[in-house]
Amino acid sequence: EISQEDLEENSRELVDAADRFGMANLKLKAEACLVRNATFTPDNILDSLLYADSKNCALLLEKAMDYVVENRNEVIKKVSFEDLPGSMLRDFLAALGSKGQSGKGESDFEYMRVCELRQRLHAKGLCVDGSKKAMVALLKENS
């Protein structure tokens, strides 16, 4: 078991290692720690988005996108999004569409927050690790 102190100090490295070796529980713990301690700025948001996407850290990606949505005027002035994968545009649009809405329909998974998707996957005994797109597809497949 990893101590909370080690988790806090090495969360990014633990995400990297857990992702590389397929240790989903450790990855989720380290990702949750990253999310709790994340401080986004226009200077680091692009790196945070790319990192979260590359490691399939859906919760971290969601928090980073929330930052962009909430601070869009400042972010648009200072950040070039040319290096973002095109698939992330859909995630941004979903983040914009879901802001301030508490779920649309029972099976409208695209608008659900990552925590809710993970709860539903867990309740069905399915894997809770992966990108939001993968979680949505898994829920649709098993509904």
N, C-alpha and C positions, 0 to 999 in steps of 0.2 A: 504494500500500500504506500502511496506517495503522500508525504505530508502536505498540508495546506500551504505551508511556507514554500516548499519546493515547487508546488503547483503554481503558486503566484509568481515566483521568480523565473520559472522556466516554461511558462504556458505555451509560448510560440514554438519552442523547440520540442515540447511534448506533443503538440499537434502534429508537427512534421514527422516525428518518429512514429507516433501512433498511426498516422495516415499511411506511412511507408510500410508498416508491419501489420496493418489490418486490425488494430486494437481499438475497436469502436468505442468501448466504454471509456477508456483513457482519453481518447480523442474528444469525446463529448464533454468530459469533465474539464479538460484543458480549454476547450472552446468556450465553455460557460465562464471560465475564469477570464479568458481574453475579453469576452463580452462585458463582464462586470467591470473590468479595469480599462476598457477602451476609452481613449480620449481622442476624438476626431477633430481635425482641423482641415481647412482647405489645402494645406500643405501636405497632409499625409493621407487624405481620403482616397486618392487614386490608388496608392500602394495598398491600402487596407482593402479596397474593393477587389483588386486583382489577386491579393493573397487569399482572401476568403473564397473567391471563386475557384482558384486553383486547387485549394484543399477541400472543396465541397463543404465548407463551414457555413451552412445555411443560416444559422442564428447570427453569426458575426456579419455575414453579408446583409442580412435583414437590418441589423442595427446600423450598419454603415449607410445603407440606402435610406433609412429613416433620417439619418443626419443630413444627407443630401436633400431630401424632400423638405425638411424643416429649415434648412439654411440655403435653399436653392439660389436665392439672389446673390449671396456672397460667393457660393461655390461656382456658379456659372461665370462670374466675373474673373475668377482666379484659376479655374481648372479646365484643362483640355481633356475631353473624354475620347479622343481619337484612338487611344490604345485599348479601350474597353472592347471586349468581345460583343458582337452584335446580339448574341443571345441575352445579354444583360439588359437590353432595351425593354424587353417584355417584362422583366423583373421590376424595372423602374416604373413602368406604366402601371403595373399591379400595385406597387407601393403607393403611387399617387392615387390610384383608384380606391385603395382600401383605407387610406388615411382618414380617420374619424368615423369609420363605419365598423360596426361590430358584427361582422359576418353577414354575408348576403343570404345564401341558401345553405341547406344542410350538406349538399354535395358540391358546392361551388368552391372547390379546394384551392383554386388559384388565388383567391382573395384571403385565404386563411393565413394567420400568423404561423411561423415555424413551430412555436410551442404547441399550438393546437394540432397541427399536422402530426407532430411527434407523439402527442397524446393518443391520437386516433390510431396511428401505426402501432404503438405499444399495446393498446387495448386489443388489437387484432393479432398480436404476437408477431408483428412484422419488424424488419430492420428500421431503426430510426435514424441511421446515419446516411448522409448523402446530400446532394443538392436539393433545393426546393422542388425543382422540376422532377427529379427522381422520386421524391416523396409523394408528389401529386399523382404521378403516373402509377405508383404502387397502390395508392388508395383507390384510384379509379379502377384499377385492375381487380382489386379485391372488394369492391362494393357491390 
